[in-house]
Amino acid sequence: MTYLAQRSNDRIVLDPGTGITPNACVIWLHGLGADGEDFVPIVPELRLAASCAPRFVFPHAPVRPVTINGGMRMRAWYDITGLAPGATEDAVGIRASAELIERMIREEREAGIPARRIVLAGFSQGGAIALHTGLRHAEQLAGVLALSCYLPLRSALREASPASRELPILMCHGRHDQFAPIDLAVQSRDLLIAGGYRVQWREYPMQHQVCAEEIADVSAWLGQRLAPGPPAGA
């Protein structure tokens, strides 16, 4: 499928080719220091069926100082003081970014895309925000795709929306991730499963990156979630 790109100050949007009306949406959040361009090249590699016809939205995170990087200003969904257990989390930044994504979900809903046809996806920090937002969203979404990330804030499950109880979640992680250690992701996975969430888990022999096997797994999962008709099983 050929996608038509539109670029603005806060996002990149890929719509299906001329004459095709989007019937779903994937809002895909980049990682620390990147921008919305980062995952645009992956869309053709997903080789989704034309019947899925999703719109892809790649937002740009705000520019802010990041403590773990010496206070350097860069695109970041929230500040990171450290990844060790007990490190202070930037709750204000996390919630502000979640509200940006909620606004984009509302825009898609107003454009006629049902909540159950909207996937939140993200890599690293972006995956953390996708999880945070998906669990709290007032309607059940099509799913959350969480790549090389963890679940932020200890209040996550206490604040979860009842609508998210059946939310399909795919978590993918590299065994040798040097930035977001796999132990963080495993702890998040186990917390979600203990809370009754539908989590699929995939791990790969890679670092903080994306690999071909992972792209194939993501493609299959998105194909299930966005297939025409009633939502497919997770």
C-alpha positions in Angstrom: 0.0 0.0 0.0 1.3 3.5 -0.9 1.0 6.1 1.9 0.7 9.8 1.5 2.7 11.8 4.1 1.7 15.1 5.6 4.1 16.9 7.9 3.4 19.6 10.5 5.1 21.1 13.5 3.8 18.5 15.9 3.4 15.3 13.9 3.7 13.3 10.7 0.6 11.7 9.3 0.6 8.8 6.8 -2.7 8.2 5.1 -3.6 5.3 2.8 -3.3 6.0 -0.9 -5.7 8.1 -2.9 -9.3 6.9 -2.8 -8.8 4.8 0.3 -10.6 6.1 3.5 -8.7 5.2 6.7 -10.7 2.8 8.8 -8.2 2.6 11.7 -5.4 4.6 13.3 -2.0 3.8 14.8 -0.6 6.6 17.0 3.2 5.7 17.2 5.4 7.5 19.7 9.2 7.7 19.2 11.9 7.3 21.8 14.1 9.7 23.7 16.0 12.2 21.5 14.4 11.1 18.3 11.3 12.6 16.6 8.3 11.4 14.6 10.4 10.6 11.6 12.1 7.7 13.4 9.5 5.0 12.7 8.0 6.3 9.4 10.3 4.0 7.4 8.9 0.9 9.2 5.4 1.4 7.8 6.1 -0.2 4.4 8.0 -3.0 6.1 4.8 -4.0 8.0 3.2 -5.0 4.7 -0.3 -4.7 6.2 -3.3 -5.9 4.1 -5.0 -3.2 2.2 -8.2 -4.1 4.0 -6.7 -2.8 7.3 -6.3 0.8 5.8 -4.9 2.4 8.9 -3.8 6.0 9.2 -0.4 6.3 11.0 0.2 9.3 13.2 3.8 9.9 14.4 3.8 12.8 17.0 6.9 14.8 17.9 7.6 15.0 21.7 8.2 18.4 23.2 11.8 19.6 23.6 12.9 19.6 27.3 16.0 19.1 29.4 16.8 15.5 30.3 18.5 14.9 33.6 20.0 11.5 32.7 21.7 13.2 29.7 23.3 16.0 31.7 20.3 18.3 31.3 20.7 18.5 27.5 17.6 19.7 25.8 16.1 17.2 23.4 12.7 15.8 22.3 11.5 13.8 25.3 8.0 12.7 26.5 9.2 13.2 30.1 12.4 13.8 32.1 14.4 10.8 33.3 16.5 11.1 36.4 17.6 7.5 36.3 16.5 3.9 35.7 17.6 2.3 38.9 14.9 1.0 41.3 13.5 3.9 43.3 14.6 6.7 40.9 12.2 9.7 40.9 9.8 9.6 38.0 8.6 12.8 36.2 4.9 12.3 36.9 4.1 15.8 35.7 5.8 15.3 32.4 4.3 11.8 31.9 0.8 13.1 32.5 1.3 16.1 30.3 2.4 13.9 27.4 -0.4 11.5 28.0 -2.8 14.4 27.6 -1.2 15.3 24.2 -1.9 11.7 23.1 -5.5 11.8 24.5 -6.0 14.9 22.4 -4.9 13.0 19.3 -7.2 10.1 20.1 -10.1 12.6 20.4 -9.2 14.0 17.0 -9.3 10.6 15.4 -12.6 9.8 17.1 -14.0 13.1 15.7 -12.8 12.0 12.3 -14.9 8.9 12.5 -12.4 6.3 13.8 -13.9 4.2 16.6 -11.8 3.8 19.8 -11.6 0.0 19.2 -9.9 0.8 15.8 -7.1 2.9 17.4 -3.8 1.4 18.5 -1.3 3.2 20.7 2.3 2.2 19.9 5.6 3.4 21.1 9.3 2.7 21.5 11.2 3.3 24.7 9.8 6.5 26.3 7.1 6.4 23.7 6.1 2.9 24.7 5.9 4.0 28.3 3.5 6.8 27.4 1.5 4.4 25.2 1.1 2.0 28.1 0.3 4.8 30.6 -2.3 6.4 28.3 -3.9 3.1 27.0 -4.5 1.8 30.6 -6.2 5.1 31.6 -8.2 5.8 28.4 -12.0 5.9 29.1 -12.8 3.6 26.1 -11.2 0.3 25.2 -8.7 0.8 22.4 -7.7 -1.8 19.8 -4.5 -2.4 21.7 -1.1 -1.1 22.9 2.2 -2.0 21.2 5.0 -1.4 23.8 8.5 -1.8 22.3 11.6 -1.8 24.5 9.9 0.0 27.4 8.4 -0.3 30.9 5.2 0.7 32.7 5.8 4.1 34.4 4.3 5.3 37.7 3.4 3.1 40.6 -0.1 4.3 40.5 -0.6 2.8 37.0 -3.1 0.0 37.9 -4.9 2.0 40.6 -5.6 4.7 38.0 -6.5 2.3 35.2 -9.9 2.7 33.4 -12.4 -0.2 33.7 -12.6 0.0 29.9 -9.0 -1.2 29.7 -9.5 -4.6 31.4 -9.7 -6.4 28.0 -7.0 -4.2 26.4 -4.7 -6.3 24.3 -1.0 -5.5 24.9 2.1 -6.7 23.0 5.4 -6.1 24.8 8.6 -6.6 22.8 12.1 -6.3 24.3 15.8 -6.9 23.6 17.6 -9.3 25.9 20.7 -7.2 25.8 19.0 -3.8 26.1 21.6 -1.4 27.7 19.2 1.6 28.1 16.0 0.0 29.3 17.1 -3.2 30.9 14.9 -6.2 30.2 14.3 -6.7 33.9 12.3 -3.5 34.0 10.1 -4.7 31.2 9.7 -8.1 32.8 8.6 -6.5 36.1 6.1 -4.4 34.2 4.8 -7.4 32.2 4.4 -9.4 35.4 2.6 -6.6 37.2 0.1 -6.3 34.2 -0.5 -10.0 34.1 -1.1 -10.2 37.8 -3.6 -7.3 37.3 -5.5 -9.4 34.8 -4.3 -7.8 31.6 -4.0 -9.6 28.3 -0.2 -9.3 27.7 1.7 -11.0 24.9 5.5 -11.0 25.4 8.3 -11.3 22.8 12.0 -11.0 23.4 14.9 -10.9 20.9 18.7 -11.2 20.9 19.2 -7.5 20.5 20.0 -4.2 22.3 17.8 -1.0 22.5 16.7 -1.3 18.9 14.3 -3.0 16.5 15.0 -6.1 14.5 13.4 -7.9 11.5 11.9 -10.7 13.6 10.2 -8.1 15.8 8.8 -6.2 12.8 7.3 -9.4 11.6 5.7 -10.0 15.0 4.4 -6.5 15.1 3.0 -6.8 11.6 1.1 -10.0 12.5 -0.3 -8.5 15.8 -1.4 -5.3 14.0 -3.0 -7.3 11.3 -5.0 -9.2 13.9 -6.0 -6.0 15.8 -7.0 -4.0 12.7 -8.6 -6.7 10.6 -12.0 -5.6 9.2 -15.0 -6.6 11.3 -15.1 -7.3 15.0 -11.8 -7.0 16.8 -9.7 -10.1 16.5 -8.5 -11.9 19.6 -5.2 -10.8 21.1 
